[in-house]
Amino acid sequence: MRTPEPLVLASGAVRLEPMTPDHVAALEAAARDGELWNLRVTSVPAPGEAAAYVAAALQGQADGHMLPFVVVDAAGGRVIGSTRYHDIVPAVERLEIGYTWYGRSWQRTHVNTTCKLLLMTHAFETLGARLVGWRTDNYNFASQRAIERLGARKDGVLRHHALRRDGTVRDTVMYSLAAGEWPEVKAHLHYQLTRPREA
């Protein structure tokens, strides 16, 4: 598997750009859309925390196990959220997609499907990943449903696995998609984005 390197991924109305320190203010503005830091099951930066959030992401990139992006509304050029590759392990041709969040105005729209299609296409078809994984809080039911809608399979639950921002310890639900499953999932995601909508 090739090591992921910073690049722009784009499709229609959504663009993923490499995260930089210049995005701090824009990420804080995106997080204010719905005050997402108040959700105990996410890692969205609270007011004043975006600089540290970006610094940690870029340190993960420098250490070789993360590649963070900002999510941009291509039409308006505005940052509307964030996502990244993480737990990148080239030796076993595996990476995960996570740290994903969007301003409330963009939730339950085409954005998540488009972002995941971009990231999975790049992971499987350019980087040569054999498996893409996801993980989420056991109480983040919306995230679990979104991951399952992508076609990922539930691998299991890691109990007492990670700290939440409020100091409690979460169980982590693990999902994955293997390279052999990708063509069918890719076709389904394209269908989801192009199927006629009921008026």
N, C-alpha and C positions, 0 to 999 in steps of 0.2 A: 504494500500500500504506500502511495506517495504521502509525504508529510504535508498536511494542509498549510497553505500560505495565504496571506491576506490578498483578497481580490474582491471585485464587485460582482454580485449575482443579481440579475434583473429579469423581470417578466411582467410585461404589461404595466399595471399600476403600482407595483411594489419593487423596491430596490433594496438589496442588502449591501451595506457599505462597511468596510473595516472600521471598527470602533477606534477612536482616538481621544486624547484629552480634550480636543476641541468640541466634543459632543456632550460634555458635562451639563451645560445649561439646557440643551435640547432634551436630554434624557430626564432632567428634573421636570421640565414642562410636560413631557409625555406622561410621567408618573402622576402628575397632578390631575390628569384626566381620569377621574374616578378615585383619586386618593388611594392608589393601589397598595401603598405601603401598609395600610391598615388591615390587609388580608394576612392573617397569621400563617397561611400555607404557601406564601410566595416569598421570593427574595428581592422584590422590587425596592430600589433605594428610597428611603425616606428623605424629606427635605434636608438639605445639607450633607447628604451621604453619597451623592452621585460621584463626586471626585474620588472617594475611596473605592466605590463600586467599579469605576473605570480603571483605577490603578490596579486593583486586584485582578481584573480581567486581563489587563495587559501584562501583568506579571505572570499569569498563567500561560499567556501566549509566549512570553520570553522563555518560560520553562519548558515549552513544547507540548503542553497537554491541553491547551485551549486555543480557540480561534474565535474571538468575539466580533459580532456585527451589531450595527444599529439598523433598525427597520425604518425605511423611508417611504412616505407616500410620494410616488414619483410625480404625480400631477402637481402637488403643491410644494414639494421639496422639503416637507416637514418630517422630522423624526417622530415616529409614533410608537416606538418600542425597541426591544432588543432581543437577541437570540445568540446562540453560539454553539460551536462544536466544543465538546469537553471530554475528559477522560479518553483522550486520543492515545491509542496503543498500536503503533504501526507494526510491531512484532507479531501481533495476532490479527492484524487488519480489521481493527474495531475502533469505532468512535461513538460518542453519544451526542444527541442534540438536546439542548436544555437551556436553562436560565432564560426561558422565553416568556415575554410579557408584552402586552399591547395596551395602549390607552383604552379606556372603556368604550369610547366612540368607535373603536375599530375591532372590538371583540364580536364574535359571532358574525363575521363578514368573510369575504374572500381572502383576507390577509393571512390567516394562519395556514390555510390549505396551500396558498401560493408560496409562502415562506418554506414550508416543509417540502414541497415539491422541488423548489430550488436547491435546498440543502441536501435532500436525498439524491437527487439527480447528480449533483456534484460529487457526493460521497461515493456512490456506487459506480458511476460511469467515468469519472475523471480520476478520483483518488484511488479507486480500486478496493474500497472497503468490502469486506465479506459480511459484516454485520453492523447495523446501526441500532443503537439503544436509546431508551428514554427512561427517566426515573421521575417520580413525583410523590408528593406527600400522600399518605393514606387517606387524609381527609380532603384532599383537593379533587373532589369528584368531577368538577368541570374539566380539569386537566386530564383525568383518566378517560373521560368520555371522548375528549378531543384526540387523544393518542389512539384510542381504539378505533375512532372514525378513520384514522389514517390507514388502518389495516395492520397495525403492529400487534404482536402477540404478547399476552401477559406471561412473563416468566416466573413471577412469584413475588414474595414480600420479604424484605430484609427488616427484621424486627429490631426496634430500639437502635436505629441506625444513624440519625443525624439530628443536630440541634435546630430548632426553629428560632426565629428572632426573639420570641418571648421566653426563651430558656427551656421550654419543654422539649422532649425528645420524640421525634416522629418515627413511625414505621415508613419505609420507602417501598413503593410499588414499582417493580421493574418490568419494562417492556422491551421487545426487540423485533427487528425485521432483518431477515437473512437475504443475501444477494439473490438467491434463487426465487424469492418471493417478490422481488422488486418489480419485474415487468408487469405483473397483474396489478399490483398496487399503483404503479405509475399510470396505467390505463384508467384505473378507477378515479384517481385524483384529477386527471385531465377531464374525465366525464363530469366530476363534481363541479369543476370550474366552468364548464361550457354548457351544461344541460339547461334546457329552458326552465325558467322560474314561473311559478304560478302568480298571476296578477293579484 
